[in-house]
Amino acid sequence: MNERVSALLSPLKIGNVVLKSRLCYPNASPHFLQGPETWPSDEFRNFYANLAKSGAAYIDLWEWNNPKQRIEGEKDSIRMQCFDTSDPSTTNYLSALADEIHFYGSKLCVVKKFSWPEGYSFGGGYPIYARPGLRKVETKAVTEEMMFQAVDEIVESLEMYKTCGYDMVCFMMDWFLNPHANHRTDKYGAQTPENAASFMKLLAARIKERLGKDFLIEGQIHGEEHRAFSVEDVVRFLKALEGYVDIVSLREKDAPLNHPSGYNFKENVYPCVEYARAIKASGNTIKVALNGGFQNPEVSNRYIADGSADLISQSRGFIADCDYFQKIKENRIEDIIPCVLCNKCHGLLRGPWISVCSVNPKFGMQAKMGRMVDAPTGVRRVAVIGGGPTGMHAAMYTADRGHQVTLYEKTGKLGGQLFHSDYVSFKWPIRRFKDWMIAQCEKRENIRIVLNCAPSK
C-alpha cells in the first residue's frame, strides 16, 4: 500500500457493508455516452465500470427514468440518458451495469428524486430555484396520505433496483431543511431541524425494513445555505437522522463552490471541511463524505487520517485521469493529470451539447480506443516542433507509444502561451497543469528537449 495515502486507500465498514476505499464518485454523467437507447449502452456501462476499476468505492447514478424528459426537459436534460424502467428488458442492462461495477469490488447507488402529484410539492408554495424562461407555478403541500403513498412507491422502485444488483440509494435532503422551499407548518416543516428530518426518518425506516440494513442510504446536503440554514442547523438535522441515514455527502454552500474554478476557489482550501468537523464534534456516527473540488490525493488523505471526514466524493479527478487510482497505488501521485477546473465535463450550453475534458482526450472514449488507435509496430525517431501545450502533449503521447522524440522549442523554456498563467492569480489551475506537462516531458527518458532552436526552412 502507498503509505503517502494509506488512509485514503483503507476500507471503510458500515454495518456489515465494506467499502473498498475512501473514494466515491458523485452523480456526474457525461452527455455523449447515450443516444436514444432506453437502456444503459455499452459505452455508458464501460465508463462506469472504469470508474470502479479506477478506485471508486461506490458510484452515484441518477435514476433518469422520467418519460417526459425527452419532450419537456431543457436543452441539457433532453440530451442525457433516459432509462425506461417500465420495460422489463431494460433491467437486463441495469443488472449488467451492476455486475460490471461489482467485478471491481465497488457498489452502485441509485440517486432518487421525489415525485409528487401534479400541482403539489413537499413544502408547497413557489419553487425557489425557477430557471429563466420557466413559468413559476404555485404548488400545494402534499398531504400526509400522499407522503405515505410516495414512500411505498419509492420502496417498490428500490426493490426493483436491488433485484438488479444496486447496493444503495441517495436522496437530496436540502429541501426539507430550507424554509424557503419547505413552507409546511406541521411536524414535517422547517421550523426546527428536528421537524425537517421527520419525513426522511419515515422514509429511511421503511427502506431499511423492506430492503434490509445492508442497503445503504446516502443523503446529499449543503453544509450551510445563505439566509436558509446554518452549520448548526445541519448538525441538528443530521443528529436527528443518526441511525437512519448511513452516509451524508457534504457539499459547499453554493453550486459555484461545489463545482469550483480558479476564479472562486483557492487551491486546497475547502470550506466544507469545517462543516464536516462540526458534524464529527457532535458525536454523530453518520459517515461523512466531502464533496467539492477534491483532487489532490495527499490532501484528501489528510482529512481522512485526521478524522475530519470518512470519504472523499470527487468526479473531475477521475475524469481528468482515467488511471487516477492506479497511479495512487503505484506511488506515482506526481504523474496524475491535474484538472484545470474548466467545467466542460458538465456539458456545453450550446451545440454540439457534449461533455469534454480539456486535459484528457480519452474521457468517455475508453471503450473505443482499441478500434480507433492501432498499436505501434516499431520504434521511430519523431521530431515535434514547438514546446507549447500541444507540442508537449504530442511529445508525451508519442514517447508513451515507445518512440524516440526530440522536442524543439524556439524560446528558452517550455509552456508556450500557457505562460500567461504565471502572472494571473486565478489562473493557478492552468499554471499547475503547465508545470505538470513540463515536468512530465523532462522525466521521460525518450524525450530529448532542445531549447532556443527554431526550425529552418
C-alpha positions, 0 to 999 in steps of 0.5 A: 500500500502507498503509505503517502495515502494509506488512509485514503486507500483503507476500507471503510465498514458500515454495518456489515457493508465494506467499502473498498476505499475512501473514494466515491464518485458523485452523480456526474454523467457525461452527455455523449455516452447515450443516444436514444437507447432506453437502456444503459449502452455499452459505452455508458456501462464501460465508463462506469465500470472504469470508474470502479476499476479506477478506485471508486468505492461506490458510484452515484447514478441518477435514476433518469427514468422520467418519460417526459424528459425527452419532450419537456426537459431543457436543452441539457436534460433532453440530451442525457440518458433516459432509462425506461424502467417500465420495460422489463428488458431494460433491467437486463442492462441495469443488472449488467451495469451492476455486475460490471461495477461489482467485478471491481469490488465497488457498489452502485447507488441509485440517486432518487428524486421525489415525485409528487402529484401534479400541482403539489410539492413537499413544502408547497408554495413557489419553487425557489430555484425557477430557471429563466424562461420557466413559468413559476407555478404555485404548488400545494403541500402534499398531504400526509396520505400522499407522503405515505403513498410516495414512500411505498412507491419509492420502496417498490422502485428500490426493490426493483433496483436491488433485484438488479444488483444496486447496493444503495440509494441517495436522496437530496435532503436540502429541501426539507431543511430550507424554509424557503422551499419547505413552507409546511407548518406541521411536524414535517416543516422547517421550523426546527431541524428536528421537524425537517428530518421527520419525513426522511426518518419515515422514509429511511425506516421503511427502506431499511425494513423492506430492503434490509440494513445492508442497503445503504442510504446516502443523503446529499446536503449543503453544509450551510445555505445563505439566509436558509440554514446554518452549520448548526442547523445541519448538525441538528438535522443530521443528529436527528437522522443518526441511525437512519441515514448511513452516509451524508455527502457534504457539499459547499454552500453554493453550486459555484463552490461545489463545482469550483474554478480558479476564479472562486476557489483557492487551491486546497482550501475547502470550506466544507471541511469545517462543516464536516468537523462540526458534524464529527464534534457532535458525536454523530456516527453518520459517515461523512463524505466531502464533496467539492473540488477534491483532487489532490490525493495527499490532501484528501488523505489528510482529512481522512487520517485526521478524522475530519471526514470518512470519504472523499466524493470527487468526479473531475479527478477521475475524469481528468485521469482515467488511471487516477487510482492506479497511479495512487497505488503505484506511488506515482501521485506526481504523474496524475493529470491535474484538472484545470477546473474548466467545467466542460465535463458538465456539458456545453450550453450550446451545440454540439451539447457534449461533455469534454475534458480539456486535459484528457482526450480519452474521457468517455472514449475508453471503450473505443480506443482499441478500434480507433488507435492501432498499436505501434509496430516499431520504434521511430525517431519523431521530431515535434516542433514547438514546446507549447501545450500541444507540442508537449502533449504530442511529445508525451503521447508519442514517447508513451507509444515507445518512440524516440522524440526530440522536442524543439522549442524556439524560446528558452523554456517550455509552456508556450502561451500557457505562460500567461498563467504565471502572472494571473492569480486565478489562473493557478489551475492552468499554471499547475497543469503547465508545470505538470506537462513540463515536468512530465516531458523532462522525466521521460527518458525518450524525450530529448528537449532542445531549447532556443532552436527554431526550425529552418526552412 
